[in-house]
Amino acid sequence: MDVAKMKTFLILGGTKGIGLSISKQLANEGHKVFIISRDNYINIEKIPNVKIIKVDLLNLEKQNIDEIFNNHPIFDGICFAQRYRGSYKGKSNKSLEEYKVMVDSIANFIIQFNQHIKKSKNSKNINIDKISRLLIIGSTYSTRIGKDQDWSYHSVKSAQLSLVKYFSLNSGGFFNINMLSPGTVVKENSDSFWSDHPKNKHWIEYTSVGLINSKIVAKEAINIMKNSSIYFTGNNVKIDSGLSNLYHDQLK
Ligand SMILES: NC(=O)c1ccc[n+]([C@@H]2O[C@H](COP(=O)([O-])OP(=O)(O)OC[C@H]3O[C@@H](n4cnc5c(N)ncnc54)[C@H](OP(=O)(O)O)[C@@H]3O)[C@@H](O)[C@H]2O)c1
């Protein structure tokens, strides 16, 4: 890739699921990708241009975030794709831990990113085509209720949407921030699990092709992180084939 076109991305939760699909696609396009996760031994290390920064978002300290921003060039894109999946080491206070990993850590990253970027850039000289793009992988459950997830998941998803709204107006013009919200996503190598699932059959009624997969979500995420403008900010972009527009008593 032409070095001038090479960009640098930070993907939180880039070792699995949607974050992994985003990281792989970006790396395969020739971009530099830094991933934040708790483990640093997974296969993605074999993909060129990918580095894992080992951080536990549950026990995040200001110093960890400062180190990341001090040690790297300003990121062209940051994607928050982490997902809390129960306690890593046994004892847990689920709702609090979920909030820390999926809401508090995002707020802290953005606050410190903003401070870092202010120090490094001259605010009178902002190039509106070269802003950083921040993207939270949201969910249709930030605005609607799904019976397969409990209250705490709905709460964190709607809190993530509030962060998008808040930071869209507190960016100093240095970044845009948006949310990309899918319904249930089929991750890579899990098609067989979902093919006969009632959810997949339900989606086929409306989309003809069933549930969305993580590669398609990744493609849209990358498009927003590479091509959106400073004016495209504060949005919750649903990627659900229009399904959430259907009147509720007409759902089969
Ligand atoms: N899957 C779906 O059907 C679906 C649908 C709609 C929206 N979403 C949203 O999409 C996002 C990604 O979900 P997913 O299902 O793709 O996630 P996932 O497959 O469970 O992956 C979660 C990622 O987060 C990292 N992570 C978890 N806890 C961490 C911690 N304490 N510190 C650092 N990293 C941590 C994991 O890495 P380590 O385990 O290595 O630390 C992993 O890379 C979430 O915001 C989710 O709400 C998912």
The ligand as an SDF file (V2000), in Angstrom:
LIG
                    3D

 48 52  0  0  0  0  0  0  0  0999 V2000
  -22.5000  -10.5250   18.7350 N   0  0  0  0  0  0  0  0  0  0  0  0
  -23.6390   -9.9570   18.4150 C   0  0  0  0  0  0  0  0  0  0  0  0
  -24.6040  -10.6370   17.9710 O   0  0  0  0  0  0  0  0  0  0  0  0
  -23.8190   -8.4720   18.5760 C   0  0  0  0  0  0  0  0  0  0  0  0
  -24.9920   -7.8790   18.0940 C   0  0  0  0  0  0  0  0  0  0  0  0
  -25.1560   -6.4990   18.2230 C   0  0  0  0  0  0  0  0  0  0  0  0
  -24.1650   -5.7400   18.8300 C   0  0  0  0  0  0  0  0  0  0  0  0
  -23.0510   -6.3460   19.2920 N   0  0  0  0  0  0  0  0  0  0  0  0
  -22.0230   -5.4970   19.9380 C   0  0  0  0  0  0  0  0  0  0  0  0
  -20.7970   -5.6380   19.2450 O   0  0  0  0  0  0  0  0  0  0  0  0
  -19.7020   -5.4800   20.1560 C   0  0  0  0  0  0  0  0  0  0  0  0
  -18.7950   -6.7010   20.0260 C   0  0  0  0  0  0  0  0  0  0  0  0
  -19.5170   -7.8660   20.3820 O   0  0  0  0  0  0  0  0  0  0  0  0
  -18.9930   -9.3340   19.9720 P   0  0  0  0  0  0  0  0  0  0  0  0
  -20.1120  -10.2700   20.2290 O   0  0  0  0  0  0  0  0  0  0  0  0
  -18.3790   -9.2750   18.6350 O   0  0  0  0  0  0  0  0  0  0  0  0
  -17.8620   -9.5340   21.1030 O   0  0  0  0  0  0  0  0  0  0  0  0
  -16.9920  -10.8220   21.4820 P   0  0  0  0  0  0  0  0  0  0  0  0
  -16.9120  -11.7560   20.3290 O   0  0  0  0  0  0  0  0  0  0  0  0
  -17.4620  -11.3580   22.7900 O   0  0  0  0  0  0  0  0  0  0  0  0
  -15.5400  -10.1520   21.6870 O   0  0  0  0  0  0  0  0  0  0  0  0
  -15.3610   -9.3060   22.7790 C   0  0  0  0  0  0  0  0  0  0  0  0
  -14.0040   -8.6460   22.6950 C   0  0  0  0  0  0  0  0  0  0  0  0
  -13.8430   -7.7840   23.8320 O   0  0  0  0  0  0  0  0  0  0  0  0
  -12.6140   -8.0800   24.4830 C   0  0  0  0  0  0  0  0  0  0  0  0
  -12.7640   -7.8920   25.9230 N   0  0  0  0  0  0  0  0  0  0  0  0
  -13.7420   -8.3920   26.7070 C   0  0  0  0  0  0  0  0  0  0  0  0
  -13.5350   -8.0360   27.9800 N   0  0  0  0  0  0  0  0  0  0  0  0
  -12.4000   -7.2960   27.9970 C   0  0  0  0  0  0  0  0  0  0  0  0
  -11.6600   -6.6460   29.0150 C   0  0  0  0  0  0  0  0  0  0  0  0
  -12.0280   -6.6930   30.3000 N   0  0  0  0  0  0  0  0  0  0  0  0
  -10.5350   -5.9700   28.6820 N   0  0  0  0  0  0  0  0  0  0  0  0
  -10.1190   -5.9440   27.3860 C   0  0  0  0  0  0  0  0  0  0  0  0
  -10.7840   -6.5240   26.3780 N   0  0  0  0  0  0  0  0  0  0  0  0
  -11.9000   -7.1980   26.6730 C   0  0  0  0  0  0  0  0  0  0  0  0
  -12.3400   -9.5510   24.1370 C   0  0  0  0  0  0  0  0  0  0  0  0
  -10.9590   -9.8390   24.1860 O   0  0  0  0  0  0  0  0  0  0  0  0
  -10.2970  -10.7820   25.3290 P   0  0  0  0  0  0  0  0  0  0  0  0
  -11.3210  -11.7970   25.7190 O   0  0  0  0  0  0  0  0  0  0  0  0
   -9.0850  -11.3460   24.6500 O   0  0  0  0  0  0  0  0  0  0  0  0
   -9.9270   -9.8380   26.4250 O   0  0  0  0  0  0  0  0  0  0  0  0
  -12.8430   -9.6230   22.7030 C   0  0  0  0  0  0  0  0  0  0  0  0
  -11.8500   -9.1970   21.8060 O   0  0  0  0  0  0  0  0  0  0  0  0
  -20.3200   -5.3280   21.5510 C   0  0  0  0  0  0  0  0  0  0  0  0
  -20.4190   -3.9620   21.8690 O   0  0  0  0  0  0  0  0  0  0  0  0
  -21.7090   -5.9130   21.3820 C   0  0  0  0  0  0  0  0  0  0  0  0
  -22.6380   -5.3490   22.2940 O   0  0  0  0  0  0  0  0  0  0  0  0
  -22.8220   -7.6860   19.1830 C   0  0  0  0  0  0  0  0  0  0  0  0
  1  2  1  0
  2  3  2  0
  2  4  1  0
  4  5  1  0
  4 48  2  0
  5  6  2  0
  6  7  1  0
  7  8  2  0
  8  9  1  0
  8 48  1  0
  9 10  1  0
  9 46  1  0
 10 11  1  0
 11 12  1  0
 11 44  1  0
 12 13  1  0
 13 14  1  0
 14 15  2  0
 14 16  1  0
 14 17  1  0
 17 18  1  0
 18 19  2  0
 18 20  1  0
 18 21  1  0
 21 22  1  0
 22 23  1  0
 23 24  1  0
 23 42  1  0
 24 25  1  0
 25 26  1  0
 25 36  1  0
 26 27  1  0
 26 35  1  0
 27 28  2  0
 28 29  1  0
 29 30  1  0
 29 35  2  0
 30 31  1  0
 30 32  2  0
 32 33  1  0
 33 34  2  0
 34 35  1  0
 36 37  1  0
 36 42  1  0
 37 38  1  0
 38 39  2  0
 38 40  1  0
 38 41  1  0
 42 43  1  0
 44 45  1  0
 44 46  1  0
 46 47  1  0
M  CHG  2   8   1  16  -1
M  END
$$$$
